[in-house]
Amino acid sequence: MHPMLTIATRAARAAGQTIMRAYTELDKVEVDSKGLNDFVTSVDKEAEATITYQIRKSYPDHTIVGEEAGENRGTNKDYVWIVDPLDGTNNFVRGIPHFAVSIAVQYKGKIEVAVIYDPVREELFTAVRGQGAKLNEFRLRVTGVNELTNTVIGTGFPFKSRQHTETYMNILGEVFPVCADIRRAGSAALDLAYVAAGRLDGFFEIGLKPWDIAAGDLICRESGGTVTDFTGNHNYLASGNVVAGSPKVTSELVKIMRPLLNEGLKR
C-alpha cells in the first residue's frame, strides 16, 4: 500500500468517527453561515483538525489546504494535501445520511493519492495514480455505455453560483430528455466516486471548489472515466465546473453543454 494512501485512509477514518459521533446528537452541533447558502459546523472544523493532526504526525513539512482552515503551509511545497472534512454539510445538518470525507495528495501539481470515505455506509473509495481505483479493496470501473439513452446522470444545483441558474436550467432541460433519469444527492465527492463505481453513468456541476473535486477526479480517472470542464478541457480544478463519466458519456454531455454556455462558463 502506498504510504501516503495509508495515512490518508487513517485520517479519513478518524474524521469519519468524529462525524458519526456528532451525527447521533445533531441537536448539539453548532451551525454557522460562511456566506449565501454556505454553512459550516463545529463538526467540519473538528474533523479537519483530526485530519491535519494525522497528516502532520507523518508528514510535518507538507502543505495542507482545507476547506475550513485554508492553507496550512509546510516547508515542502511539492506535496499538497487537499482536504474536505465533510462534503455534504447541508445533508449532515438535516440528518440526511449522505456525506463524505475527501482527501487528495498532490505532488508537483498532479494528484497522486485519493481517498473518499462515506462513514455512514463504511465505504472507502481509494486511488493511486497509475494503479487503478478501489472500493473497500474491490476494483472499480466506470460503466461502458456509449450513449446517453438509459443513463443515470448525477448533478448538483449551482446554489453558490446562482448567476448561472438560467444556463444550468437550459443544460438540464437538454440533458434530461435524452437520459433515463437524473440524481441530485448533495455531495460532489460521492457523486464522482459513484461514477467511478458505475452507480452513476455521468455527473456535472457548476461552481465547485478544489477540495470538492480533487479526490473524486483521480478516483474517477483511475476507474477508466474521463473528467473535463464544460468546454471539454482540463481547467476544472480552477473553474470548479466539472463533467465526469465514462469517456463517451462525458463527450456527449459536453457536446450538449457547449452551445448553451454563457461567457462565464466558457473559461
ChimeraX attribute file (.defattr): number of C-alpha atoms within 10 A of each C-alpha:
attribute: neighborCount
match mode: 1-to-1
recipient: residues
	/A:1	6
	/A:2	11
	/A:3	10
	/A:4	18
	/A:5	20
	/A:6	13
	/A:7	18
	/A:8	26
	/A:9	23
	/A:10	16
	/A:11	26
	/A:12	30
	/A:13	21
	/A:14	17
	/A:15	27
	/A:16	25
	/A:17	15
	/A:18	18
	/A:19	23
	/A:20	15
	/A:21	11
	/A:22	16
	/A:23	20
	/A:24	10
	/A:25	10
	/A:26	15
	/A:27	9
	/A:28	10
	/A:29	13
	/A:30	11
	/A:31	15
	/A:32	11
	/A:33	10
	/A:34	11
	/A:35	9
	/A:36	9
	/A:37	10
	/A:38	12
	/A:39	14
	/A:40	19
	/A:41	20
	/A:42	13
	/A:43	25
	/A:44	24
	/A:45	17
	/A:46	16
	/A:47	25
	/A:48	24
	/A:49	18
	/A:50	20
	/A:51	28
	/A:52	24
	/A:53	14
	/A:54	20
	/A:55	21
	/A:56	15
	/A:57	10
	/A:58	12
	/A:59	16
	/A:60	14
	/A:61	16
	/A:62	19
	/A:63	24
	/A:64	25
	/A:65	20
	/A:66	22
	/A:67	21
	/A:68	19
	/A:69	14
	/A:70	11
	/A:71	14
	/A:72	13
	/A:73	13
	/A:74	16
	/A:75	10
	/A:76	12
	/A:77	13
	/A:78	13
	/A:79	21
	/A:80	24
	/A:81	24
	/A:82	26
	/A:83	30
	/A:84	29
	/A:85	32
	/A:86	30
	/A:87	25
	/A:88	22
	/A:89	23
	/A:90	20
	/A:91	16
	/A:92	22
	/A:93	19
	/A:94	10
	/A:95	13
	/A:96	14
	/A:97	15
	/A:98	19
	/A:99	28
	/A:100	31
	/A:101	31
	/A:102	30
	/A:103	31
	/A:104	32
	/A:105	26
	/A:106	19
	/A:107	13
	/A:108	11
	/A:109	10
	/A:110	14
	/A:111	21
	/A:112	21
	/A:113	28
	/A:114	28
	/A:115	34
	/A:116	30
	/A:117	29
	/A:118	23
	/A:119	22
	/A:120	15
	/A:121	11
	/A:122	12
	/A:123	13
	/A:124	20
	/A:125	28
	/A:126	31
	/A:127	30
	/A:128	22
	/A:129	15
	/A:130	11
	/A:131	11
	/A:132	18
	/A:133	29
	/A:134	22
	/A:135	19
	/A:136	13
	/A:137	10
	/A:138	11
	/A:139	16
	/A:140	25
	/A:141	22
	/A:142	25
	/A:143	22
	/A:144	15
	/A:145	15
	/A:146	14
	/A:147	17
	/A:148	21
	/A:149	13
	/A:150	12
	/A:151	20
	/A:152	19
	/A:153	26
	/A:154	26
	/A:155	22
	/A:156	19
	/A:157	18
	/A:158	17
	/A:159	14
	/A:160	15
	/A:161	13
	/A:162	13
	/A:163	11
	/A:164	18
	/A:165	15
	/A:166	11
	/A:167	16
	/A:168	20
	/A:169	13
	/A:170	13
	/A:171	18
	/A:172	17
	/A:173	11
	/A:174	14
	/A:175	19
	/A:176	15
	/A:177	11
	/A:178	13
	/A:179	16
	/A:180	13
	/A:181	14
	/A:182	17
	/A:183	13
	/A:184	14
	/A:185	16
	/A:186	21
	/A:187	21
	/A:188	28
	/A:189	29
	/A:190	26
	/A:191	28
	/A:192	36
	/A:193	31
	/A:194	23
	/A:195	29
	/A:196	35
	/A:197	23
	/A:198	21
	/A:199	17
	/A:200	23
	/A:201	30
	/A:202	32
	/A:203	27
	/A:204	25
	/A:205	21
	/A:206	25
	/A:207	22
	/A:208	20
	/A:209	17
	/A:210	21
	/A:211	24
	/A:212	27
	/A:213	25
	/A:214	28
	/A:215	32
	/A:216	31
	/A:217	28
	/A:218	30
	/A:219	34
	/A:220	30
	/A:221	25
	/A:222	24
	/A:223	25
	/A:224	19
	/A:225	27
	/A:226	23
	/A:227	28
	/A:228	21
	/A:229	25
	/A:230	30
	/A:231	21
	/A:232	20
	/A:233	13
	/A:234	15
	/A:235	16
	/A:236	25
	/A:237	19
	/A:238	13
	/A:239	19
	/A:240	20
	/A:241	24
	/A:242	29
	/A:243	30
	/A:244	32
	/A:245	34
	/A:246	29
	/A:247	20
	/A:248	18
	/A:249	26
	/A:250	27
	/A:251	22
	/A:252	16
	/A:253	24
	/A:254	21
	/A:255	14
	/A:256	15
	/A:257	22
	/A:258	15
	/A:259	10
	/A:260	15
	/A:261	18
	/A:262	13
	/A:263	7
	/A:264	9
	/A:265	19
	/A:266	14
	/A:267	15
